[in-house]
Amino acid sequence: MTTGQSVIRYCAIALAVLLSVTIIVSVVLSIAGVFSLLGGKGGIGEMKTYEIGEEVKSLDINIGAAELKIVAGGEFRVESNIEKLTVSCRNGVLKISEKRRLSLSYDGKAVLKVCIPEGTVFEKLSLDAGAGTVDIDSVSAETVKLDLGAGKTEIGMLVATGKTEIDGGAGKISVKDGRINSLDADTGAGAMDIAGVLTGTSRISIGVGRAELTLRGGEDAYRFDVDKGIGRVTVGGREMSDGEKCGSGDNLIEIDGGIGSVTVTFAD
């Protein structure tokens, strides 16, 4: 091997080593960055109150691992101990966002409390929640969009006059009472319990999870269209077959079942 070839060979080796080191360092820094987002030590401070100084027409909440409570109050107010929380109200839209969207845990209990005046009817309610718990006393809106992850969600009363969309992950969703129009619900791998009156055309989609509907207003108010896989769909105590239709009411409920189960019962 000539001197020139040796120099070229050593330069190639040095370049390869440098490239490998650069890749390793980049990967390590990337992993460290991810764990800094996910690891989530800290992030909790003193409880802070955010006063809302203008009219609120819509509510938009985006949180990760915090515990969310929506309660009735004398005026719009936000209380939280999350350090990296942004609260803003522009053009009538109150936006609340937890910057640590990828956090899995905190050094304590992360709390977000939203107080809304009694009788408030939002134009739009949008909620994107991750692994935390959601507890809503009562809420009314024209349009409702709930994107829920692995946490537990409980809603005492839900009233929606326009379109309602509920996307569930692996958690449990419970609506104890309500009047919901044009419901589009997808349970994923979790569980969903809804009690109340469903109006218009609703669609219930089941993956591997389960859904239980307790319908008010009388059995004669509904009709059903079932498209299911290997799962089980029961309406009023009777197991439904794939492609079966029943009922003659004005409100249609389309059930798209996978391998999970759907149970429909009727209450006065």
C-alpha positions in Angstrom: 0.0 0.0 0.0 1.4 3.4 -1.0 1.7 6.3 1.3 -1.1 8.1 -0.5 -3.4 5.1 -0.2 -2.6 4.9 3.5 -3.4 8.5 4.1 -6.7 8.1 2.2 -7.5 5.0 4.2 -6.8 6.7 7.6 -8.8 9.7 6.5 -11.8 7.5 5.6 -11.6 5.7 8.9 -11.3 9.0 10.8 -14.3 10.3 8.9 -16.3 7.2 9.6 -15.5 7.4 13.3 -16.4 11.0 13.4 -19.7 10.3 11.7 -20.5 7.5 14.1 -19.7 9.7 17.1 -21.9 12.4 15.7 -24.8 10.0 15.2 -24.4 8.6 18.7 -24.3 12.0 20.3 -27.4 13.1 18.4 -29.3 10.0 19.4 -28.3 10.4 23.1 -29.3 14.1 23.0 -32.6 13.2 21.4 -33.3 10.5 24.0 -32.4 12.9 26.7 -34.7 15.5 25.2 -37.6 13.0 25.1 -37.0 11.9 28.7 -36.9 15.5 29.8 -40.4 15.9 28.3 -41.7 12.6 29.6 -39.8 12.3 32.8 -41.6 15.1 34.4 -40.0 15.8 37.7 -41.2 19.1 39.0 -43.7 21.2 37.0 -45.8 22.0 40.2 -45.9 25.4 41.8 -48.2 27.4 44.0 -51.9 27.5 43.2 -52.5 30.5 40.9 -55.8 32.2 39.9 -56.3 33.5 36.4 -59.1 36.1 36.2 -60.9 36.3 32.8 -61.6 39.8 31.9 -63.8 39.5 28.8 -66.8 37.6 27.6 -66.3 33.9 27.0 -68.3 32.3 24.2 -66.2 29.1 23.7 -63.9 26.9 25.8 -60.8 25.2 24.5 -58.8 23.0 26.9 -55.7 21.0 26.1 -54.1 19.1 29.0 -51.8 16.1 29.5 -51.5 14.4 32.9 -53.3 17.0 35.1 -56.5 16.5 37.1 -59.2 18.7 35.5 -62.3 19.9 37.3 -65.0 22.0 35.7 -67.4 23.4 38.3 -70.1 26.1 38.5 -69.0 29.4 39.9 -70.0 33.0 40.1 -67.7 34.1 37.3 -65.2 32.7 34.8 -62.0 31.8 36.7 -59.1 29.4 36.2 -57.1 28.0 39.1 -54.1 25.8 38.7 -50.7 24.8 40.2 -49.2 23.9 36.9 -46.2 26.0 36.2 -46.2 25.7 32.4 -49.8 26.6 31.8 -51.1 29.2 29.3 -54.4 30.9 29.7 -55.7 33.4 27.2 -59.1 34.7 26.0 -59.3 36.2 22.5 -62.4 36.8 20.4 -64.5 35.1 23.0 -62.5 31.9 23.0 -61.0 30.9 26.4 -57.9 28.7 25.7 -56.2 26.8 28.4 -53.2 24.7 27.5 -50.7 22.7 29.4 -47.3 23.0 27.7 -46.0 19.7 29.1 -48.3 17.7 26.8 -45.9 14.7 26.9 -45.5 14.6 30.7 -46.3 11.3 32.3 -46.1 12.3 35.9 -45.4 15.2 38.3 -43.7 15.6 41.6 -47.2 15.9 43.2 -50.8 16.5 42.2 -51.3 18.7 39.1 -54.7 20.4 39.3 -56.6 22.5 36.8 -59.9 23.9 38.0 -62.2 25.9 35.7 -65.1 27.8 37.2 -68.0 28.8 34.8 -71.1 30.8 35.7 -74.3 28.8 36.1 -76.5 28.9 32.9 -73.5 29.3 30.5 -74.1 27.8 27.1 -70.9 27.8 25.0 -70.9 28.0 21.3 -68.2 25.3 21.3 -66.6 23.2 23.9 -63.3 21.5 22.9 -61.4 19.3 25.4 -58.2 17.3 24.6 -57.1 15.3 27.7 -54.3 12.8 28.1 -53.7 10.5 31.0 -55.3 12.7 33.7 -58.7 12.6 35.2 -61.6 14.8 34.1 -64.5 15.7 36.4 -67.2 18.0 35.0 -70.3 18.9 37.1 -72.4 20.2 34.2 -71.7 21.8 30.8 -73.9 23.0 27.9 -72.7 23.9 24.4 -73.9 24.0 20.8 -71.0 21.9 19.6 -69.0 19.5 21.8 -65.7 17.8 20.9 -64.1 15.5 23.5 -60.8 13.8 22.8 -60.0 11.6 25.8 -57.0 9.4 26.4 -56.2 6.9 29.1 -57.7 8.7 32.1 -61.1 8.6 33.8 -63.8 11.1 32.7 -67.0 11.7 34.6 -69.6 14.2 33.4 -72.7 14.9 35.6 -74.8 16.6 33.0 -74.0 17.2 29.3 -76.3 19.2 27.0 -75.3 19.6 23.4 -77.7 21.1 20.8 -75.5 20.9 17.7 -73.0 18.1 17.0 -71.3 16.0 19.7 -68.1 14.1 19.1 -66.5 11.9 21.8 -63.3 10.0 21.1 -62.2 7.6 23.8 -58.8 5.9 24.2 -58.1 3.3 26.9 -59.8 5.1 29.7 -63.4 5.1 31.1 -66.0 7.8 30.1 -69.2 8.3 32.1 -72.0 10.7 31.3 -74.6 10.4 34.0 -77.3 12.4 32.4 -77.8 14.7 29.4 -79.5 15.7 26.2 -77.1 15.0 23.3 -77.7 15.7 19.7 -76.0 14.0 16.8 -73.6 12.0 18.9 -70.5 10.4 17.2 -68.8 8.3 19.8 -65.8 6.0 19.4 -64.7 4.0 22.5 -61.5 2.5 21.2 -60.2 0.1 23.8 -61.9 1.8 26.8 -65.4 1.9 28.3 -68.2 4.4 27.8 -71.4 4.7 29.8 -73.9 7.3 28.6 -77.3 8.0 30.1 -79.8 10.6 28.8 -81.7 11.5 25.6 -80.0 11.1 22.2 -81.6 13.2 19.5 -81.0 13.2 15.7 -78.8 10.6 14.1 -76.1 9.2 16.4 -73.3 6.8 15.7 -71.6 4.5 18.3 -68.4 2.8 17.2 -66.8 0.1 19.3 -63.3 -1.4 18.9 -62.3 -3.8 21.6 -64.0 -1.8 24.4 -67.6 -1.6 25.6 -70.4 0.9 25.6 -73.5 1.0 27.7 -76.4 3.4 26.8 -79.2 4.1 29.1 -81.7 6.0 26.9 -84.4 8.2 28.3 -87.6 9.3 26.5 -89.1 5.9 25.9 -88.2 3.0 23.6 -90.6 4.3 21.0 -88.4 7.4 20.4 -85.6 5.4 18.9 -84.7 3.1 16.0 -81.5 1.2 15.5 -79.2 0.1 12.7 -76.6 -2.5 13.7 -73.4 -3.4 11.8 -71.2 -5.5 14.0 -68.3 -7.9 13.9 -67.8 -10.7 16.4 -68.8 -8.6 19.4 -72.2 -8.5 21.1 -74.9 -5.9 20.6 -78.0 -6.0 22.9 -80.9 -3.6 22.6 -83.6 -3.7 25.3 -82.5 -7.2 26.5 -82.5 -8.7 23.0 -79.3 -9.6 21.2 -79.1 -8.1 17.7 -77.7 -9.8 14.6 -75.4 -8.2 12.1 -77.3 -6.0 9.7 -80.5 -6.0 11.8 -82.7 -3.0 12.2 -85.3 -2.3 14.8 -87.5 0.4 16.2 -89.6 3.1 14.6 -88.7 6.3 16.4 -87.5 9.6 15.0 -84.0 9.3 16.6 -81.7 7.0 14.8 -78.7 5.2 16.5 -76.2 3.5 14.2 -74.1 0.9 16.0 -70.8 -0.1 14.4 -69.4 -2.9 16.6 -66.0 -4.6 16.5 -65.1 -7.3 19.0 -66.4 -5.3 22.0 -69.9 -5.1 23.3 -72.8 -2.6 23.2 -75.7 -2.7 25.6 -78.7 -0.5 25.2 -81.4 -0.2 28.0 -84.3 2.1 28.3 -85.3 4.3 31.3 -88.2 6.6 31.9 
